[in-house]
């Protein structure tokens, strides 16, 4: 698809998802029902210009809401071409299965979108945008993603705490006790595997921090006695720490 046409369609639709819009994008933590509606949190984080780490994954949910038996085709447009490596997954009875583009469907579905950026890629802005063709029309969800300075270190092979699945608990275990979760699954087969892998990326970045910066992260999380919030997207605030000026200074000094 021509990008000039994409921009025209996006401008016509507006920049944010509206009630009844057939194409929406949410964070990896938003809870979405089978009808494509967000059930938690009450006000999900708006995904328009998300930050991307390098040498790591950033994950989103792409929701297509259509009436039953309404054929559609979903693609992911990029500008520049191949600016990131995008892997799409379809949820089939609780299991995530890779879905090759163009993705065809005919009912409401929530797809998972993994965006990988190489460590050698420049800090820049790129477009990675879901494009939906339905009933002969194109619907575009406009996103300008920001490739940041952050480079996720290669994951260490050491093992540590077992039984942790909550990202908050995984990172808290590291900043409070210097313990790591077991190696992440090689194959992404379900949603918990995505959360675990991405949380271990956070631990890998935390391992690059100075002791004083780890202290700041610990405070940012509410201390070692803090408990995960009932808001499923609250962990996004914790992850925001890795894009603060303090973390950026660590990245520049390396």
C-alpha positions, 0 to 999 in steps of 0.5 A: 500500500502507498504511504501517501494513501495510508496517511490520508486514511489515517487523517480521515479516521483521526489519531485515536481509537474511537468507540466502535472502531474496528481496529485498535492497539493495546499494550501487552497487559490490557485484558480484552474479552472475546468481543474485543472490548477492554475489560481492564483497566478502565482506561487503558494506555493509549498506544500511538508513539510507543518506545522500542528497546533494541536487541529486544521485543516490545509487544502489543495486542492488535484488536479487530472488531467486526460482525460475524462472517465479515471477511477482512485482511490484516497487514502490518505496514512499515516505513522505512521498509523492514524497519523492525522484525514483526511477528504476529500471533493468533490466539487459538484456544489459549495457544499462540500460533504464528500468523503469516501476513496477510492475515485473513479472518472473518470474526472479531479477534485479538492478535499479538504483535511482537516488534523486534529491533536489532541492537545495531539499528539507529535511534529514530522514529519508524512507522509500524502500523496495522492496516485492515482491509474490510468491506472494500475499505482500508482502516489504518491504526497510525503509530510512529514508534520511537527506537530508543537508546536502550539495548537489552543485554543478552540474557544471562543463562543463570537460574534463580527464583522459580514459580514467578510469573508476574512481571512485577514480582520477577523484577522486584525479586532481582532489584531486592534480592539479586535473583533472576527467573529461569531462562525464558522459553525459546518458543512463544506458545501462550501469553504468559510466555510473552510476559515472562520473556519481556520481564526477563528483558527488564531484568537484563536491563536492570543488571546494567544499572549502577547500585545507586540506579538500582536503588532508584528503581527499587524506590520507583517500584514502591520498595521490596514490600510492594505488591503487584497492583490490581491494575494490569497495566500498572507494570507499564509505569515500572517499565517506564523507568528504563526510559527515564533520564537516569537510565538514558545516562547509563545507556550513554555512558556505556 
